[in-house]
């Protein structure tokens, strides 16, 4: 199962919730009739989306069988998941974030930098957060730096500009 969003909070009195999306395919994932799963107390619950709209860039959805604020309050903070097999194939050179987490990053010379612990995005683009021997190292997810991404082999080869690895280690080890 792959996380596609997180329930932020209830919205209104009719059982709707605000979702923080974690997908590029918001309209497809959070549409009426779509099915998502939550995991709570060690069990998976299947939920069917009964209503959906986008408000301020975030989905506001209602689920079949949950029609009051009391019924959805317990869902706040839960992840919404879909089966990995239902993911849309991506164009070459594009990856789902979950595919990159756990990949071992190494330089083109063969030095191991460490595993990817998460992927962060921002105005400047995405970056890999790598757990190095002395702390986190931020590696821009750019084709001229990440020269080979092998998600099947769980490996990412990088050609970092001079000083990138040391700069990040120094900056993050002072925290």
C-alpha positions in Angstrom: 0.0 0.0 0.0 1.2 3.5 -0.9 0.3 6.7 1.0 -1.6 9.2 -1.2 -2.7 11.6 1.5 -3.3 12.3 5.2 -6.5 13.3 6.8 -5.9 16.7 8.3 -9.2 17.4 10.1 -12.9 17.2 9.9 -14.6 19.9 7.7 -18.1 21.0 8.5 -20.8 19.0 10.2 -21.7 16.5 7.4 -18.8 14.1 7.8 -16.3 15.6 5.4 -12.6 15.8 6.0 -9.7 18.0 4.6 -6.9 15.9 3.1 -3.3 16.9 2.8 -2.5 15.2 -0.6 0.8 13.3 -1.1 0.2 12.6 -4.8 0.6 14.5 -8.1 -2.7 12.9 -9.2 -5.1 14.6 -6.8 -8.2 14.6 -9.0 -7.8 11.0 -9.8 -7.1 9.7 -6.3 -9.7 11.8 -4.5 -12.8 11.5 -6.7 -16.3 10.2 -6.0 -16.3 6.4 -6.2 -12.6 6.0 -5.5 -11.5 3.6 -2.8 -8.8 4.3 -0.2 -7.6 2.4 2.9 -6.6 3.6 6.4 -4.6 1.7 9.0 -5.5 2.1 12.6 -5.0 -0.2 15.6 -3.3 -2.8 13.4 -6.1 -3.2 10.9 -6.9 -1.8 7.4 -10.2 -0.2 6.8 -11.6 0.3 3.3 -13.3 3.6 2.6 -15.2 4.7 -0.5 -15.2 8.4 -1.4 -18.8 9.6 -1.7 -18.1 13.3 -2.4 -15.0 15.3 -3.4 -14.0 18.8 -4.2 -10.9 20.9 -4.1 -10.8 23.8 -1.7 -7.7 26.0 -1.4 -5.6 23.4 -3.2 -6.6 20.5 -0.9 -9.3 17.9 -1.3 -12.3 18.0 0.9 -13.9 14.6 0.8 -16.8 12.6 2.3 -16.9 8.9 2.8 -19.9 6.5 2.3 -21.5 5.7 5.6 -19.8 8.5 7.5 -22.1 11.5 7.6 -21.4 13.4 10.8 -18.4 15.2 12.3 -18.4 12.7 15.1 -18.1 9.8 12.7 -14.9 11.3 11.1 -13.2 12.8 14.1 -11.4 9.5 14.7 -9.9 9.7 11.2 -7.8 12.8 11.8 -4.1 12.1 11.3 -4.6 8.8 9.4 -2.9 8.1 6.2 -5.0 7.3 3.1 -3.4 4.5 1.1 -4.0 2.7 -2.2 -2.5 -0.6 -3.5 0.8 -0.1 -5.2 -0.4 -2.1 -8.2 -3.0 0.6 -8.9 -0.4 3.3 -9.5 -0.2 5.0 -12.8 3.0 4.2 -14.8 5.3 7.3 -14.9 7.4 8.7 -17.8 11.0 7.6 -17.9 13.1 9.6 -15.4 10.2 10.1 -13.0 9.7 8.2 -9.8 7.3 7.9 -7.0 8.9 9.2 -3.7 8.3 5.9 -1.9 10.5 4.2 -4.6 13.4 6.3 -3.7 13.2 5.9 0.1 15.6 3.2 1.1 17.8 3.4 -2.0 21.5 3.5 -1.2 23.2 6.6 -2.6 26.8 6.3 -3.8 29.1 8.5 -5.8 30.2 7.7 -9.3 33.5 6.8 -7.8 31.8 4.1 -5.6 31.8 5.8 -2.2 28.7 5.0 -0.2 27.0 8.2 1.0 24.1 6.5 2.8 20.4 5.5 2.4 17.6 7.9 1.4 15.4 8.4 4.4 12.9 10.8 2.7 12.3 13.0 -0.2 11.5 16.7 0.3 10.1 19.1 -2.2 10.2 22.9 -2.3 10.2 25.9 -4.6 13.7 24.9 -5.8 12.8 21.3 -6.6 13.0 18.0 -4.9 15.9 16.8 -2.9 16.9 13.5 -1.3 17.5 13.4 2.4 20.3 10.9 2.9 21.4 9.5 6.3 25.2 9.9 6.1 27.7 8.8 8.8 27.7 12.2 10.4 24.1 13.3 9.9 21.6 14.2 7.1 22.9 15.1 3.7 20.7 16.9 1.2 21.2 15.9 -2.4 19.2 17.8 -5.1 17.2 15.4 -7.3 18.6 16.8 -10.5 19.7 14.8 -13.6 23.1 16.3 -13.6 23.7 15.2 -10.0 21.6 12.0 -9.8 23.1 10.4 -12.9 21.7 6.9 -12.4 18.5 6.0 -10.5 17.9 2.2 -10.3 14.8 1.7 -8.1 14.8 -2.0 -8.9 18.4 -2.3 -7.7 17.7 0.1 -4.8 20.7 2.3 -5.8 21.2 5.9 -6.8 24.5 7.0 -8.2 25.4 10.7 -7.9 28.0 13.0 -9.3 28.0 15.8 -6.7 29.5 19.2 -7.4 32.6 19.8 -5.4 31.8 20.5 -1.7 28.1 19.5 -1.8 28.4 16.5 0.5 30.7 18.2 3.0 28.6 21.4 3.0 25.5 19.5 3.8 27.1 17.4 6.5 28.6 20.5 8.2 25.4 22.5 8.0 23.2 19.7 9.4 25.6 18.4 12.1 25.4 21.8 13.9 21.7 21.4 14.7 
